Amino acid sequence: MTLPQLVDWAANAMMDGVFDEHHTAVLSAVVSRLGVADVRAFGLTWEDCEQLFGQLGFSAHADIVMA
């Protein structure tokens, strides 16, 4: 998924506003942050991704392998 596709998805998800009622605060915070990831002032760094995954209860890691 490209960054523009992610931003579009997040914008649509915020407009739809259908989040699990038990997790609305966390999900809306994460999705709204993704919705502005294409704005230069906000961007989306690896550290941002780690933090967002952490808010969702996941940890992020990357594996670098030879192609």
PDB file of N, CA, C, O and CB in Angstrom:
ATOM      1  N   MET A   1       0.855  -1.168   0.000  1.00  0.00           N
ATOM      2  CA  MET A   1       0.000   0.000   0.000  1.00  0.00           C
ATOM      3  C   MET A   1       0.899   1.228   0.000  1.00  0.00           C
ATOM      4  O   MET A   1       1.839   1.317   0.790  1.00  0.00           O
ATOM      5  CB  MET A   1      -0.972  -0.001   1.224  1.00  0.00           C
ATOM      6  N   THR A   2       0.616   2.151  -0.864  1.00  0.00           N
ATOM      7  CA  THR A   2       1.396   3.378  -0.924  1.00  0.00           C
ATOM      8  C   THR A   2       0.925   4.346   0.154  1.00  0.00           C
ATOM      9  O   THR A   2      -0.153   4.177   0.722  1.00  0.00           O
ATOM     10  CB  THR A   2       1.290   4.025  -2.317  1.00  0.00           C
ATOM     11  N   LEU A   3       1.734   5.356   0.429  1.00  0.00           N
ATOM     12  CA  LEU A   3       1.355   6.368   1.411  1.00  0.00           C
ATOM     13  C   LEU A   3       0.061   7.075   1.020  1.00  0.00           C
ATOM     14  O   LEU A   3      -0.810   7.238   1.875  1.00  0.00           O
ATOM     15  CB  LEU A   3       2.473   7.386   1.573  1.00  0.00           C
ATOM     16  N   PRO A   4      -0.106   7.506  -0.242  1.00  0.00           N
ATOM     17  CA  PRO A   4      -1.385   8.133  -0.609  1.00  0.00           C
ATOM     18  C   PRO A   4      -2.588   7.205  -0.408  1.00  0.00           C
ATOM     19  O   PRO A   4      -3.661   7.659  -0.010  1.00  0.00           O
ATOM     20  CB  PRO A   4      -1.337   8.583  -2.057  1.00  0.00           C
ATOM     21  N   GLN A   5      -2.411   5.916  -0.679  1.00  0.00           N
ATOM     22  CA  GLN A   5      -3.505   4.964  -0.460  1.00  0.00           C
ATOM     23  C   GLN A   5      -3.821   4.832   1.026  1.00  0.00           C
ATOM     24  O   GLN A   5      -4.988   4.754   1.410  1.00  0.00           O
ATOM     25  CB  GLN A   5      -3.148   3.586  -1.048  1.00  0.00           C
ATOM     26  N   LEU A   6      -2.785   4.808   1.859  1.00  0.00           N
ATOM     27  CA  LEU A   6      -2.978   4.727   3.304  1.00  0.00           C
ATOM     28  C   LEU A   6      -3.711   5.953   3.824  1.00  0.00           C
ATOM     29  O   LEU A   6      -4.626   5.836   4.640  1.00  0.00           O
ATOM     30  CB  LEU A   6      -1.636   4.577   4.016  1.00  0.00           C
ATOM     31  N   VAL A   7      -3.314   7.118   3.355  1.00  0.00           N
ATOM     32  CA  VAL A   7      -3.958   8.366   3.774  1.00  0.00           C
ATOM     33  C   VAL A   7      -5.421   8.382   3.339  1.00  0.00           C
ATOM     34  O   VAL A   7      -6.291   8.773   4.117  1.00  0.00           O
ATOM     35  CB  VAL A   7      -3.213   9.586   3.190  1.00  0.00           C
ATOM     36  N   ASP A   8      -5.699   7.965   2.116  1.00  0.00           N
ATOM     37  CA  ASP A   8      -7.086   7.896   1.634  1.00  0.00           C
ATOM     38  C   ASP A   8      -7.908   6.927   2.471  1.00  0.00           C
ATOM     39  O   ASP A   8      -9.045   7.221   2.840  1.00  0.00           O
ATOM     40  CB  ASP A   8      -7.124   7.472   0.157  1.00  0.00           C
ATOM     41  N   TRP A   9      -7.325   5.767   2.769  1.00  0.00           N
ATOM     42  CA  TRP A   9      -8.032   4.788   3.596  1.00  0.00           C
ATOM     43  C   TRP A   9      -8.362   5.380   4.962  1.00  0.00           C
ATOM     44  O   TRP A   9      -9.483   5.243   5.453  1.00  0.00           O
ATOM     45  CB  TRP A   9      -7.191   3.507   3.759  1.00  0.00           C
ATOM     46  N   ALA A  10      -7.379   6.040   5.572  1.00  0.00           N
ATOM     47  CA  ALA A  10      -7.580   6.625   6.894  1.00  0.00           C
ATOM     48  C   ALA A  10      -8.650   7.708   6.863  1.00  0.00           C
ATOM     49  O   ALA A  10      -9.488   7.781   7.762  1.00  0.00           O
ATOM     50  CB  ALA A  10      -6.270   7.199   7.424  1.00  0.00           C
ATOM     51  N   ALA A  11      -8.627   8.552   5.832  1.00  0.00           N
ATOM     52  CA  ALA A  11      -9.641   9.603   5.717  1.00  0.00           C
ATOM     53  C   ALA A  11     -11.030   8.996   5.591  1.00  0.00           C
ATOM     54  O   ALA A  11     -11.975   9.466   6.223  1.00  0.00           O
ATOM     55  CB  ALA A  11      -9.348  10.511   4.511  1.00  0.00           C
ATOM     56  N   ASN A  12     -11.156   7.962   4.782  1.00  0.00           N
ATOM     57  CA  ASN A  12     -12.453   7.295   4.621  1.00  0.00           C
ATOM     58  C   ASN A  12     -12.893   6.619   5.915  1.00  0.00           C
ATOM     59  O   ASN A  12     -14.071   6.662   6.271  1.00  0.00           O
ATOM     60  CB  ASN A  12     -12.386   6.262   3.489  1.00  0.00           C
ATOM     61  N   ALA A  13     -11.952   5.997   6.618  1.00  0.00           N
ATOM     62  CA  ALA A  13     -12.290   5.332   7.881  1.00  0.00           C
ATOM     63  C   ALA A  13     -12.770   6.345   8.911  1.00  0.00           C
ATOM     64  O   ALA A  13     -13.698   6.063   9.669  1.00  0.00           O
ATOM     65  CB  ALA A  13     -11.077   4.558   8.426  1.00  0.00           C
ATOM     66  N   MET A  14     -12.143   7.531   8.947  1.00  0.00           N
ATOM     67  CA  MET A  14     -12.588   8.561   9.886  1.00  0.00           C
ATOM     68  C   MET A  14     -13.971   9.075   9.520  1.00  0.00           C
ATOM     69  O   MET A  14     -14.795   9.323  10.401  1.00  0.00           O
ATOM     70  CB  MET A  14     -11.591   9.719   9.919  1.00  0.00           C
ATOM     71  N   MET A  15     -14.235   9.238   8.225  1.00  0.00           N
ATOM     72  CA  MET A  15     -15.558   9.704   7.800  1.00  0.00           C
ATOM     73  C   MET A  15     -16.626   8.664   8.116  1.00  0.00           C
ATOM     74  O   MET A  15     -17.728   9.014   8.538  1.00  0.00           O
ATOM     75  CB  MET A  15     -15.560  10.022   6.296  1.00  0.00           C
ATOM     76  N   ASP A  16     -16.306   7.387   7.914  1.00  0.00           N
ATOM     77  CA  ASP A  16     -17.261   6.326   8.222  1.00  0.00           C
ATOM     78  C   ASP A  16     -17.481   6.227   9.726  1.00  0.00           C
ATOM     79  O   ASP A  16     -18.598   5.980  10.182  1.00  0.00           O
ATOM     80  CB  ASP A  16     -16.771   4.979   7.666  1.00  0.00           C
ATOM     81  N   GLY A  17     -16.411   6.421  10.496  1.00  0.00           N
ATOM     82  CA  GLY A  17     -16.497   6.438  11.947  1.00  0.00           C
ATOM     83  C   GLY A  17     -16.999   5.158  12.583  1.00  0.00           C
ATOM     84  O   GLY A  17     -17.572   5.196  13.672  1.00  0.00           O
ATOM     85  N   VAL A  18     -16.798   4.032  11.929  1.00  0.00           N
ATOM     86  CA  VAL A  18     -17.269   2.757  12.474  1.00  0.00           C
ATOM     87  C   VAL A  18     -16.094   2.051  13.145  1.00  0.00           C
ATOM     88  O   VAL A  18     -15.344   1.314  12.505  1.00  0.00           O
ATOM     89  CB  VAL A  18     -17.897   1.857  11.353  1.00  0.00           C
ATOM     90  N   PHE A  19     -15.952   2.292  14.447  1.00  0.00           N
ATOM     91  CA  PHE A  19     -14.898   1.663  15.223  1.00  0.00           C
ATOM     92  C   PHE A  19     -15.537   0.863  16.352  1.00  0.00           C
ATOM     93  O   PHE A  19     -16.619   1.198  16.835  1.00  0.00           O
ATOM     94  CB  PHE A  19     -13.901   2.722  15.780  1.00  0.00           C
ATOM     95  N   ASP A  20     -14.860  -0.185  16.756  1.00  0.00           N
ATOM     96  CA  ASP A  20     -15.322  -0.972  17.887  1.00  0.00           C
ATOM     97  C   ASP A  20     -15.471  -0.047  19.093  1.00  0.00           C
ATOM     98  O   ASP A  20     -14.549   0.695  19.431  1.00  0.00           O
ATOM     99  CB  ASP A  20     -14.343  -2.145  18.196  1.00  0.00           C
ATOM    100  N   GLU A  21     -16.617  -0.095  19.728  1.00  0.00           N
ATOM    101  CA  GLU A  21     -16.908   0.848  20.813  1.00  0.00           C
ATOM    102  C   GLU A  21     -15.941   0.735  21.986  1.00  0.00           C
ATOM    103  O   GLU A  21     -15.759   1.706  22.721  1.00  0.00           O
ATOM    104  CB  GLU A  21     -18.313   0.635  21.307  1.00  0.00           C
ATOM    105  N   HIS A  22     -15.327  -0.407  22.176  1.00  0.00           N
ATOM    106  CA  HIS A  22     -14.386  -0.585  23.282  1.00  0.00           C
ATOM    107  C   HIS A  22     -13.003  -0.011  22.968  1.00  0.00           C
ATOM    108  O   HIS A  22     -12.181   0.177  23.866  1.00  0.00           O
ATOM    109  CB  HIS A  22     -14.262  -2.059  23.621  1.00  0.00           C
ATOM    110  N   HIS A  23     -12.757   0.263  21.695  1.00  0.00           N
ATOM    111  CA  HIS A  23     -11.437   0.741  21.284  1.00  0.00           C
ATOM    112  C   HIS A  23     -11.508   2.042  20.489  1.00  0.00           C
ATOM    113  O   HIS A  23     -10.547   2.399  19.808  1.00  0.00           O
ATOM    114  CB  HIS A  23     -10.739  -0.320  20.460  1.00  0.00           C
ATOM    115  N   THR A  24     -12.605   2.739  20.563  1.00  0.00           N
ATOM    116  CA  THR A  24     -12.806   3.935  19.749  1.00  0.00           C
ATOM    117  C   THR A  24     -11.710   4.975  19.935  1.00  0.00           C
ATOM    118  O   THR A  24     -11.209   5.517  18.951  1.00  0.00           O
ATOM    119  CB  THR A  24     -14.135   4.550  20.071  1.00  0.00           C
ATOM    120  N   ALA A  25     -11.331   5.263  21.164  1.00  0.00           N
ATOM    121  CA  ALA A  25     -10.340   6.307  21.420  1.00  0.00           C
ATOM    122  C   ALA A  25      -9.002   5.990  20.770  1.00  0.00           C
ATOM    123  O   ALA A  25      -8.424   6.841  20.093  1.00  0.00           O
ATOM    124  CB  ALA A  25     -10.153   6.495  22.915  1.00  0.00           C
ATOM    125  N   VAL A  26      -8.507   4.778  20.968  1.00  0.00           N
ATOM    126  CA  VAL A  26      -7.210   4.398  20.406  1.00  0.00           C
ATOM    127  C   VAL A  26      -7.285   4.340  18.885  1.00  0.00           C
ATOM    128  O   VAL A  26      -6.420   4.889  18.202  1.00  0.00           O
ATOM    129  CB  VAL A  26      -6.752   3.040  20.969  1.00  0.00           C
ATOM    130  N   LEU A  27      -8.310   3.681  18.348  1.00  0.00           N
ATOM    131  CA  LEU A  27      -8.416   3.541  16.886  1.00  0.00           C
ATOM    132  C   LEU A  27      -8.579   4.883  16.196  1.00  0.00           C
ATOM    133  O   LEU A  27      -7.954   5.118  15.162  1.00  0.00           O
ATOM    134  CB  LEU A  27      -9.587   2.639  16.525  1.00  0.00           C
ATOM    135  N   SER A  28      -9.397   5.761  16.736  1.00  0.00           N
ATOM    136  CA  SER A  28      -9.578   7.054  16.083  1.00  0.00           C
ATOM    137  C   SER A  28      -8.299   7.885  16.169  1.00  0.00           C
ATOM    138  O   SER A  28      -7.999   8.633  15.239  1.00  0.00           O
ATOM    139  CB  SER A  28     -10.754   7.816  16.716  1.00  0.00           C
ATOM    140  N   ALA A  29      -7.534   7.775  17.266  1.00  0.00           N
ATOM    141  CA  ALA A  29      -6.262   8.494  17.370  1.00  0.00           C
ATOM    142  C   ALA A  29      -5.261   7.994  16.333  1.00  0.00           C
ATOM    143  O   ALA A  29      -4.592   8.791  15.676  1.00  0.00           O
ATOM    144  CB  ALA A  29      -5.677   8.345  18.780  1.00  0.00           C
ATOM    145  N   VAL A  30      -5.158   6.669  16.186  1.00  0.00           N
ATOM    146  CA  VAL A  30      -4.222   6.093  15.222  1.00  0.00           C
ATOM    147  C   VAL A  30      -4.635   6.433  13.793  1.00  0.00           C
ATOM    148  O   VAL A  30      -3.807   6.860  12.989  1.00  0.00           O
ATOM    149  CB  VAL A  30      -4.136   4.572  15.400  1.00  0.00           C
ATOM    150  N   VAL A  31      -5.901   6.244  13.482  1.00  0.00           N
ATOM    151  CA  VAL A  31      -6.378   6.485  12.116  1.00  0.00           C
ATOM    152  C   VAL A  31      -6.284   7.968  11.758  1.00  0.00           C
ATOM    153  O   VAL A  31      -5.933   8.310  10.629  1.00  0.00           O
ATOM    154  CB  VAL A  31      -7.829   5.994  11.958  1.00  0.00           C
ATOM    155  N   SER A  32      -6.592   8.844  12.701  1.00  0.00           N
ATOM    156  CA  SER A  32      -6.492  10.278  12.394  1.00  0.00           C
ATOM    157  C   SER A  32      -5.038  10.675  12.160  1.00  0.00           C
ATOM    158  O   SER A  32      -4.765  11.544  11.331  1.00  0.00           O
ATOM    159  CB  SER A  32      -7.097  11.124  13.540  1.00  0.00           C
ATOM    160  N   ARG A  33      -4.097  10.053  12.878  1.00  0.00           N
ATOM    161  CA  ARG A  33      -2.671  10.327  12.648  1.00  0.00           C
ATOM    162  C   ARG A  33      -2.248   9.864  11.260  1.00  0.00           C
ATOM    163  O   ARG A  33      -1.484  10.549  10.580  1.00  0.00           O
ATOM    164  CB  ARG A  33      -1.806   9.636  13.720  1.00  0.00           C
ATOM    165  N   LEU A  34      -2.738   8.714  10.841  1.00  0.00           N
ATOM    166  CA  LEU A  34      -2.429   8.227   9.498  1.00  0.00           C
ATOM    167  C   LEU A  34      -3.028   9.126   8.431  1.00  0.00           C
ATOM    168  O   LEU A  34      -2.476   9.250   7.338  1.00  0.00           O
ATOM    169  CB  LEU A  34      -2.936   6.803   9.321  1.00  0.00           C
ATOM    170  N   GLY A  35      -4.147   9.748   8.743  1.00  0.00           N
ATOM    171  CA  GLY A  35      -4.829  10.608   7.776  1.00  0.00           C
ATOM    172  C   GLY A  35      -4.065  11.857   7.410  1.00  0.00           C
ATOM    173  O   GLY A  35      -4.345  12.471   6.381  1.00  0.00           O
ATOM    174  N   VAL A  36      -3.096  12.252   8.238  1.00  0.00           N
ATOM    175  CA  VAL A  36      -2.297  13.446   7.922  1.00  0.00           C
ATOM    176  C   VAL A  36      -0.858  13.094   7.574  1.00  0.00           C
ATOM    177  O   VAL A  36       0.004  13.972   7.531  1.00  0.00           O
ATOM    178  CB  VAL A  36      -2.314  14.418   9.097  1.00  0.00           C
ATOM    179  N   ALA A  37      -0.595  11.827   7.328  1.00  0.00           N
ATOM    180  CA  ALA A  37       0.770  11.372   7.064  1.00  0.00           C
ATOM    181  C   ALA A  37       1.344  11.926   5.768  1.00  0.00           C
ATOM    182  O   ALA A  37       2.559  11.897   5.569  1.00  0.00           O
ATOM    183  CB  ALA A  37       0.806   9.870   7.022  1.00  0.00           C
ATOM    184  N   ASP A  38       0.493  12.426   4.888  1.00  0.00           N
ATOM    185  CA  ASP A  38       1.007  12.973   3.630  1.00  0.00           C
ATOM    186  C   ASP A  38       1.309  14.465   3.716  1.00  0.00           C
ATOM    187  O   ASP A  38       1.765  15.057   2.737  1.00  0.00           O
ATOM    188  CB  ASP A  38       0.014  12.724   2.520  1.00  0.00           C
ATOM    189  N   VAL A  39       1.065  15.075   4.854  1.00  0.00           N
ATOM    190  CA  VAL A  39       1.367  16.494   5.058  1.00  0.00           C
ATOM    191  C   VAL A  39       2.803  16.597   5.537  1.00  0.00           C
ATOM    192  O   VAL A  39       3.186  15.936   6.502  1.00  0.00           O
ATOM    193  CB  VAL A  39       0.378  17.157   6.085  1.00  0.00           C
ATOM    194  N   ARG A  40       3.591  17.409   4.880  1.00  0.00           N
ATOM    195  CA  ARG A  40       5.026  17.486   5.164  1.00  0.00           C
ATOM    196  C   ARG A  40       5.320  17.730   6.644  1.00  0.00           C
ATOM    197  O   ARG A  40       6.266  17.159   7.185  1.00  0.00           O
ATOM    198  CB  ARG A  40       5.657  18.588   4.334  1.00  0.00           C
ATOM    199  N   ALA A  41       4.535  18.554   7.291  1.00  0.00           N
ATOM    200  CA  ALA A  41       4.775  18.866   8.697  1.00  0.00           C
ATOM    201  C   ALA A  41       4.581  17.648   9.601  1.00  0.00           C
ATOM    202  O   ALA A  41       5.142  17.597  10.696  1.00  0.00           O
ATOM    203  CB  ALA A  41       3.855  19.987   9.143  1.00  0.00           C
ATOM    204  N   PHE A  42       3.806  16.685   9.162  1.00  0.00           N
ATOM    205  CA  PHE A  42       3.534  15.506   9.983  1.00  0.00           C
ATOM    206  C   PHE A  42       4.358  14.307   9.530  1.00  0.00           C
ATOM    207  O   PHE A  42       5.030  13.678  10.347  1.00  0.00           O
ATOM    208  CB  PHE A  42       2.050  15.163   9.938  1.00  0.00           C
ATOM    209  N   GLY A  43       4.316  13.987   8.256  1.00  0.00           N
ATOM    210  CA  GLY A  43       5.082  12.861   7.750  1.00  0.00           C
ATOM    211  C   GLY A  43       4.728  11.567   8.455  1.00  0.00           C
ATOM    212  O   GLY A  43       3.764  11.510   9.219  1.00  0.00           O
ATOM    213  N   LEU A  44       5.500  10.541   8.202  1.00  0.00           N
ATOM    214  CA  LEU A  44       5.303   9.261   8.866  1.00  0.00           C
ATOM    215  C   LEU A  44       6.663   8.559   8.926  1.00  0.00           C
ATOM    216  O   LEU A  44       7.115   7.976   7.941  1.00  0.00           O
ATOM    217  CB  LEU A  44       4.230   8.381   8.115  1.00  0.00           C
ATOM    218  N   THR A  45       7.292   8.622  10.066  1.00  0.00           N
ATOM    219  CA  THR A  45       8.608   8.018  10.249  1.00  0.00           C
ATOM    220  C   THR A  45       8.469   6.599  10.796  1.00  0.00           C
ATOM    221  O   THR A  45       7.387   6.178  11.208  1.00  0.00           O
ATOM    222  CB  THR A  45       9.471   8.876  11.194  1.00  0.00           C
ATOM    223  N   TRP A  46       9.571   5.880  10.792  1.00  0.00           N
ATOM    224  CA  TRP A  46       9.568   4.542  11.371  1.00  0.00           C
ATOM    225  C   TRP A  46       9.190   4.617  12.856  1.00  0.00           C
ATOM    226  O   TRP A  46       8.451   3.770  13.359  1.00  0.00           O
ATOM    227  CB  TRP A  46      10.954   3.865  11.191  1.00  0.00           C
ATOM    228  N   GLU A  47       9.700   5.630  13.544  1.00  0.00           N
ATOM    229  CA  GLU A  47       9.372   5.795  14.959  1.00  0.00           C
ATOM    230  C   GLU A  47       7.874   6.031  15.147  1.00  0.00           C
ATOM    231  O   GLU A  47       7.283   5.534  16.105  1.00  0.00           O
ATOM    232  CB  GLU A  47      10.172   6.960  15.564  1.00  0.00           C
ATOM    233  N   ASP A  48       7.259   6.786  14.235  1.00  0.00           N
ATOM    234  CA  ASP A  48       5.803   6.989  14.289  1.00  0.00           C
ATOM    235  C   ASP A  48       5.080   5.651  14.157  1.00  0.00           C
ATOM    236  O   ASP A  48       4.138   5.364  14.895  1.00  0.00           O
ATOM    237  CB  ASP A  48       5.339   7.962  13.170  1.00  0.00           C
ATOM    238  N   CYS A  49       5.533   4.844  13.213  1.00  0.00           N
ATOM    239  CA  CYS A  49       4.908   3.530  13.001  1.00  0.00           C
ATOM    240  C   CYS A  49       5.050   2.650  14.231  1.00  0.00           C
ATOM    241  O   CYS A  49       4.103   1.969  14.623  1.00  0.00           O
ATOM    242  CB  CYS A  49       5.525   2.829  11.786  1.00  0.00           C
ATOM    243  N   GLU A  50       6.239   2.659  14.845  1.00  0.00           N
ATOM    244  CA  GLU A  50       6.436   1.882  16.069  1.00  0.00           C
ATOM    245  C   GLU A  50       5.471   2.328  17.162  1.00  0.00           C
ATOM    246  O   GLU A  50       4.887   1.499  17.860  1.00  0.00           O
ATOM    247  CB  GLU A  50       7.882   2.012  16.558  1.00  0.00           C
ATOM    248  N   GLN A  51       5.310   3.632  17.306  1.00  0.00           N
ATOM    249  CA  GLN A  51       4.415   4.166  18.327  1.00  0.00           C
ATOM    250  C   GLN A  51       2.962   3.797  18.029  1.00  0.00           C
ATOM    251  O   GLN A  51       2.227   3.390  18.929  1.00  0.00           O
ATOM    252  CB  GLN A  51       4.567   5.688  18.423  1.00  0.00           C
ATOM    253  N   LEU A  52       2.548   3.939  16.774  1.00  0.00           N
ATOM    254  CA  LEU A  52       1.170   3.613  16.407  1.00  0.00           C
ATOM    255  C   LEU A  52       0.876   2.137  16.626  1.00  0.00           C
ATOM    256  O   LEU A  52      -0.178   1.783  17.154  1.00  0.00           O
ATOM    257  CB  LEU A  52       0.902   3.989  14.950  1.00  0.00           C
ATOM    258  N   PHE A  53       1.808   1.268  16.220  1.00  0.00           N
ATOM    259  CA  PHE A  53       1.631  -0.161  16.467  1.00  0.00           C
ATOM    260  C   PHE A  53       1.557  -0.433  17.968  1.00  0.00           C
ATOM    261  O   PHE A  53       0.751  -1.250  18.415  1.00  0.00           O
ATOM    262  CB  PHE A  53       2.782  -0.970  15.830  1.00  0.00           C
ATOM    263  N   GLY A  54       2.391   0.246  18.740  1.00  0.00           N
ATOM    264  CA  GLY A  54       2.376   0.079  20.184  1.00  0.00           C
ATOM    265  C   GLY A  54       1.032   0.441  20.792  1.00  0.00           C
ATOM    266  O   GLY A  54       0.553  -0.241  21.697  1.00  0.00           O
ATOM    267  N   GLN A  55       0.421   1.513  20.299  1.00  0.00           N
ATOM    268  CA  GLN A  55      -0.896   1.910  20.789  1.00  0.00           C
ATOM    269  C   GLN A  55      -1.944   0.849  20.490  1.00  0.00           C
ATOM    270  O   GLN A  55      -2.937   0.722  21.205  1.00  0.00           O
ATOM    271  CB  GLN A  55      -1.312   3.239  20.173  1.00  0.00           C
ATOM    272  N   LEU A  56      -1.713   0.095  19.433  1.00  0.00           N
ATOM    273  CA  LEU A  56      -2.647  -0.958  19.045  1.00  0.00           C
ATOM    274  C   LEU A  56      -2.311  -2.305  19.691  1.00  0.00           C
ATOM    275  O   LEU A  56      -3.002  -3.299  19.470  1.00  0.00           O
ATOM    276  CB  LEU A  56      -2.658  -1.103  17.536  1.00  0.00           C
ATOM    277  N   GLY A  57      -1.242  -2.324  20.492  1.00  0.00           N
ATOM    278  CA  GLY A  57      -0.874  -3.550  21.185  1.00  0.00           C
ATOM    279  C   GLY A  57       0.069  -4.448  20.413  1.00  0.00           C
ATOM    280  O   GLY A  57       0.184  -5.634  20.720  1.00  0.00           O
ATOM    281  N   PHE A  58       0.747  -3.901  19.415  1.00  0.00           N
ATOM    282  CA  PHE A  58       1.680  -4.670  18.605  1.00  0.00           C
ATOM    283  C   PHE A  58       3.070  -4.052  18.711  1.00  0.00           C
ATOM    284  O   PHE A  58       3.213  -2.902  19.126  1.00  0.00           O
ATOM    285  CB  PHE A  58       1.214  -4.729  17.129  1.00  0.00           C
ATOM    286  N   SER A  59       4.072  -4.803  18.342  1.00  0.00           N
ATOM    287  CA  SER A  59       5.410  -4.238  18.218  1.00  0.00           C
ATOM    288  C   SER A  59       5.817  -4.360  16.753  1.00  0.00           C
ATOM    289  O   SER A  59       5.465  -5.323  16.071  1.00  0.00           O
ATOM    290  CB  SER A  59       6.440  -4.964  19.168  1.00  0.00           C
ATOM    291  N   ALA A  60       6.554  -3.378  16.294  1.00  0.00           N
ATOM    292  CA  ALA A  60       6.983  -3.357  14.902  1.00  0.00           C
ATOM    293  C   ALA A  60       8.469  -3.713  14.823  1.00  0.00           C
ATOM    294  O   ALA A  60       9.265  -3.309  15.671  1.00  0.00           O
ATOM    295  CB  ALA A  60       6.714  -1.967  14.261  1.00  0.00           C
ATOM    296  N   HIS A  61       8.815  -4.460  13.810  1.00  0.00           N
ATOM    297  CA  HIS A  61      10.212  -4.723  13.539  1.00  0.00           C
ATOM    298  C   HIS A  61      10.389  -4.929  12.039  1.00  0.00           C
ATOM    299  O   HIS A  61       9.435  -5.223  11.317  1.00  0.00           O
ATOM    300  CB  HIS A  61      10.712  -5.954  14.338  1.00  0.00           C
ATOM    301  N   ALA A  62      11.620  -4.771  11.591  1.00  0.00           N
ATOM    302  CA  ALA A  62      11.907  -4.941  10.166  1.00  0.00           C
ATOM    303  C   ALA A  62      13.009  -5.973  10.008  1.00  0.00           C
ATOM    304  O   ALA A  62      13.959  -6.024  10.789  1.00  0.00           O
ATOM    305  CB  ALA A  62      12.315  -3.591   9.506  1.00  0.00           C
ATOM    306  N   ASP A  63      12.860  -6.778   8.994  1.00  0.00           N
ATOM    307  CA  ASP A  63      13.901  -7.736   8.631  1.00  0.00           C
ATOM    308  C   ASP A  63      14.480  -7.294   7.294  1.00  0.00           C
ATOM    309  O   ASP A  63      13.746  -7.045   6.338  1.00  0.00           O
ATOM    310  CB  ASP A  63      13.339  -9.208   8.555  1.00  0.00           C
ATOM    311  N   ILE A  64      15.769  -7.204   7.242  1.00  0.00           N
ATOM    312  CA  ILE A  64      16.451  -6.836   6.005  1.00  0.00           C
ATOM    313  C   ILE A  64      17.092  -8.106   5.471  1.00  0.00           C
ATOM    314  O   ILE A  64      17.912  -8.731   6.143  1.00  0.00           O
ATOM    315  CB  ILE A  64      17.522  -5.690   6.233  1.00  0.00           C
ATOM    316  N   VAL A  65      16.711  -8.479   4.260  1.00  0.00           N
ATOM    317  CA  VAL A  65      17.228  -9.703   3.661  1.00  0.00           C
ATOM    318  C   VAL A  65      17.803  -9.405   2.287  1.00  0.00           C
ATOM    319  O   VAL A  65      17.405  -8.449   1.622  1.00  0.00           O
ATOM    320  CB  VAL A  65      16.128 -10.772   3.563  1.00  0.00           C
ATOM    321  N   MET A  66      18.731 -10.227   1.881  1.00  0.00           N
ATOM    322  CA  MET A  66      19.329 -10.057   0.573  1.00  0.00           C
ATOM    323  C   MET A  66      18.305 -10.450  -0.497  1.00  0.00           C
ATOM    324  O   MET A  66      17.629 -11.471  -0.375  1.00  0.00           O
ATOM    325  CB  MET A  66      20.627 -10.901   0.444  1.00  0.00           C
ATOM    326  N   ALA A  67      18.203  -9.643  -1.526  1.00  0.00           N
ATOM    327  CA  ALA A  67      17.239  -9.921  -2.585  1.00  0.00           C
ATOM    328  C   ALA A  67      17.741 -11.012  -3.508  1.00  0.00           C
ATOM    329  O   ALA A  67      17.055 -11.378  -4.463  1.00  0.00           O
ATOM    330  CB  ALA A  67      16.943  -8.661  -3.383  1.00  0.00           C
TER     331      ALA A  67
END
